[in-house]
Amino acid sequence: MFVLVNVLVMVVLAVLAKAVSVLGILYPIYALATLLPTYAAGVRRLHDIGKSGWLLLLAFVPLACLYLVYLLAQDSQAGANAYGPNPKAL
């Protein structure tokens, strides 16, 4: 849900930036403000499937980011793993 809302807000801000040039500064401000929470959500998602958060750095490698998309689309591990309990089990 975090990614969905974040993408929707960024699309709206991009459209507003194109329509009204004065609002063009809102998009980069929002992007910078949500940069750290976006990475934190990605790391948490990787931890849910039992993978290291360092795999998020694959986003910067061409074609390796496809493997990252595959990992992020997987369902959480059943039960607890090395990173804590399954949040769906609570």
C-alpha angles and dihedrals in degrees: 000000000000092000093045094052092042093053092046092051091047092050091050091048091048091052091048090049090054093046099045116026093202090065091054091101093062095072097057092041091053092044092053093044092054097040097096096041089050092054090045091054090049092051091048090051091052090049089053090062093044098255129127118262089231088077087076086079087073086082087079095054117083113243091001087082087071089066088050091054088051091052094047091051094056122104119252120269115265111249128356125328135184090288098053141277124330107267091214091060094063 
